[in-house]
Amino acid sequence: MFVYTEEDIRNIDNLAEKNGLSSIVLMENAGRSLFQKLVSYVKKDDRILILSGKGNNGGDGIVLARYLKQNGYYADLSFPLGAPKSEAAKHHFAFYKNSGFLETAEYEQNHYQVIVDALLGVGARHPLRDDVKNIIEWINGQNAFVVSVDVPSGVLSDSGEAPIAVKANVTISIHGYKRSAFLLPSSSFYGKKEVVSIGLKEEGKWKVWTEKDVKQTWPNHPSFSHKGTFGTGYLIAGSDEMPGSVLLAAKGAMRAGIGKLVIGTTPFVAGAIAGQIPEATYFFEGLIKAGDGEFPEKLSVCAIGPGIVPGEETEKAIQSILQNDWPVVLDAGALHKRTYPKNRQHPIVLTPHPGEFSRLIDQPISYIQKNRIEAASKFAVEENVIVVLKGQYTVIAFPDGTGMINPTGNIALGKGGSGDALTGIIAAFLSYYENKKAAVANAVYLHGLCADLFVKTKGVRSMLAGDIPDILPEVMKRFE
């Protein structure tokens, strides 16, 4: 489940060759794995067309075509961009012909149920040549099930930019995911995302966070645990104009298992929400007191931002908070350009949506959506913070250059207040997880999973942010 850049893949290939695993062997492994995955999508009587390019992506298609023919499938192999050029691809094409198989020169007039796109792979560059564009347009115009090898042709490996690309039903990536599978608009061309192995060890700095990862990092607590075991959180949130945001964050934190929650807010907000969250205690005018360096005792985590109005008072409070070495979560009104302390033991977690992150890095939203992983990672490393860049495939970037991509969630989360609930869940997990990376990744995963569970029985547009804390106990039960 690792995610690789184009440079990563080239380095992996070079290292494998140095260790005695040639590109010819890797191509054989790739083609065989592609065949094993593809047969779950096709029928024996399907007419299958493999369109192979000149490079190694095309070579993978050649090996795939050989396996299909050897196993009794009707498969045509064609080279619309010309004969293979890479040495490994030429080797496998010779083997293909020596096995008694021929290439198909004319394919445009035939009807195929399945088209395999093995044209460009990770080496694609923009702008595309006219002949490549014409083939892509032809593929997209066919009434066929389209399978792309590694990346849909026209999509770049590392960027979300995709002015024209194959619209695949399934993309089978080799060795691991490529970044563009989780960027916009490129991810929309991938269809269902699959990964196959080529016999190399899978490891990397970035990975897709899975249910298995959540289970492996889920904390187990002894039966004699008490509220101190699960930590004390301080939530500075809410204003007289936005009292609901603190309620959403507080419920998220309490449902996520925090031992004790102190809410720093205005007397009006406290009066408005106390009956709905009686488990919390209150620290009136928490924003002002934080600016003066006054905090509750024995804190395990502090979160600030939901329903908070940016301004001088808010900034003073944040600077005071950052001088204390608890885990800190900054959201909404607390997300503004500043310098973050570099010598803290505990993490600072920022939870921006693309608009907020745009202001943090002075880049347009369109740039961020095409480069979410790179942009978030660069900021996290330079500022020594954890960045939770929200949206489809939420990106979690860590200061050491590693990161996770979250696969859960759907458009039901596109409602005001969803991020407030996430802030509470992250704060709760940070309060009692020893593994802080897992705390953040699991919080994001479960937050998305609440939406996935909701839409199984209810309309996607009908979910409210307030439903998330109510669904969370059922979601957490899966892992306890």
Protein Blocks (a to p, Z undefined) as FASTA:
>chain_A
ZZcdfklmmmmmmmmmmnopafklmmmmmmmmmmmmmmmmpcfklccdddddfblmlmmm
mmmmmmmmmnopacddddfkbpcfbfklmmmmmmmmmnopacdfblklpccfbdcdffno
mmbccdddfklmmmmmmmmmpccddddehiaehiafkbcbdfbacddfbdcdehiacfkl
mccfklmmnmpaddddehiacddfbdcddfklmmmmpccddfkbcfklnopadddedjfk
lmmlmmmmmmmmmmnopabdcddddfklmmmmmmmmmmbccdehklmmmmnopacehiab
dcehihpacdfklmmmmmmmmmpccddddehjlmccddddfkbfbdcdddddfklmmmmn
opafklmmmmmmmmmmmmmmmnopacddedehiadddfkopacddfedcfklmcghklmm
mmmmmmmmmmmpmblmlmmmmmmmmmmmmmmmmmmmpcfklpcfklmmmmmmmmmmmmZZ
